[in-house]
Amino acid sequence: MKLIAPFGKIVIVGNRGSIDINPRLAMQKECDILATALWNAPKDEYKQSIHGVIGMLTSGALHPIIGTTLPLHKASQGFEQLEKGIGNGKLVLIID
């Protein structure tokens, strides 16, 4: 909050835990805080966003970071890593 520019925007797209926001600092900066979850989008916007992501992946404009790759039968191990906050990047499950 101390780093945001006056009238800036904070967009929360995903997280792994809680954060504390000081409302006094938000008021001093007169900033906007927006949290979004894809599952709340209307169906047509959801489909549009999926097609947009596929297009960016296909064109090479989007480069996801793969942290852990596991076979499907080790999915529980992957979920344990996510729960503990271990790793960096996306968890990918491989289906044989």
Secondary structure as a PSIPRED ss2 file (coil, helix, strand):
# PSIPRED VFORMAT (PSIPRED V4.0)

   1 M C   1.000  0.000  0.000
   2 K C   1.000  0.000  0.000
   3 L C   1.000  0.000  0.000
   4 I C   1.000  0.000  0.000
   5 A C   1.000  0.000  0.000
   6 P C   1.000  0.000  0.000
   7 F C   1.000  0.000  0.000
   8 G C   1.000  0.000  0.000
   9 K E   0.000  0.000  1.000
  10 I E   0.000  0.000  1.000
  11 V E   0.000  0.000  1.000
  12 I E   0.000  0.000  1.000
  13 V C   1.000  0.000  0.000
  14 G C   1.000  0.000  0.000
  15 N C   1.000  0.000  0.000
  16 R C   1.000  0.000  0.000
  17 G C   1.000  0.000  0.000
  18 S C   1.000  0.000  0.000
  19 I C   1.000  0.000  0.000
  20 D C   1.000  0.000  0.000
  21 I C   1.000  0.000  0.000
  22 N C   1.000  0.000  0.000
  23 P H   0.000  1.000  0.000
  24 R H   0.000  1.000  0.000
  25 L H   0.000  1.000  0.000
  26 A H   0.000  1.000  0.000
  27 M H   0.000  1.000  0.000
  28 Q H   0.000  1.000  0.000
  29 K H   0.000  1.000  0.000
  30 E C   1.000  0.000  0.000
  31 C C   1.000  0.000  0.000
  32 D E   0.000  0.000  1.000
  33 I E   0.000  0.000  1.000
  34 L E   0.000  0.000  1.000
  35 A E   0.000  0.000  1.000
  36 T C   1.000  0.000  0.000
  37 A C   1.000  0.000  0.000
  38 L H   0.000  1.000  0.000
  39 W H   0.000  1.000  0.000
  40 N H   0.000  1.000  0.000
  41 A C   1.000  0.000  0.000
  42 P C   1.000  0.000  0.000
  43 K H   0.000  1.000  0.000
  44 D H   0.000  1.000  0.000
  45 E H   0.000  1.000  0.000
  46 Y H   0.000  1.000  0.000
  47 K H   0.000  1.000  0.000
  48 Q H   0.000  1.000  0.000
  49 S H   0.000  1.000  0.000
  50 I H   0.000  1.000  0.000
  51 H H   0.000  1.000  0.000
  52 G H   0.000  1.000  0.000
  53 V H   0.000  1.000  0.000
  54 I H   0.000  1.000  0.000
  55 G H   0.000  1.000  0.000
  56 M H   0.000  1.000  0.000
  57 L H   0.000  1.000  0.000
  58 T H   0.000  1.000  0.000
  59 S H   0.000  1.000  0.000
  60 G C   1.000  0.000  0.000
  61 A C   1.000  0.000  0.000
  62 L C   1.000  0.000  0.000
  63 H C   1.000  0.000  0.000
  64 P C   1.000  0.000  0.000
  65 I C   1.000  0.000  0.000
  66 I E   0.000  0.000  1.000
  67 G E   0.000  0.000  1.000
  68 T E   0.000  0.000  1.000
  69 T E   0.000  0.000  1.000
  70 L E   0.000  0.000  1.000
  71 P E   0.000  0.000  1.000
  72 L H   0.000  1.000  0.000
  73 H H   0.000  1.000  0.000
  74 K H   0.000  1.000  0.000
  75 A H   0.000  1.000  0.000
  76 S H   0.000  1.000  0.000
  77 Q H   0.000  1.000  0.000
  78 G H   0.000  1.000  0.000
  79 F H   0.000  1.000  0.000
  80 E H   0.000  1.000  0.000
  81 Q H   0.000  1.000  0.000
  82 L H   0.000  1.000  0.000
  83 E H   0.000  1.000  0.000
  84 K H   0.000  1.000  0.000
  85 G C   1.000  0.000  0.000
  86 I C   1.000  0.000  0.000
  87 G C   1.000  0.000  0.000
  88 N C   1.000  0.000  0.000
  89 G C   1.000  0.000  0.000
  90 K E   0.000  0.000  1.000
  91 L E   0.000  0.000  1.000
  92 V E   0.000  0.000  1.000
  93 L E   0.000  0.000  1.000
  94 I E   0.000  0.000  1.000
  95 I C   1.000  0.000  0.000
  96 D C   1.000  0.000  0.000
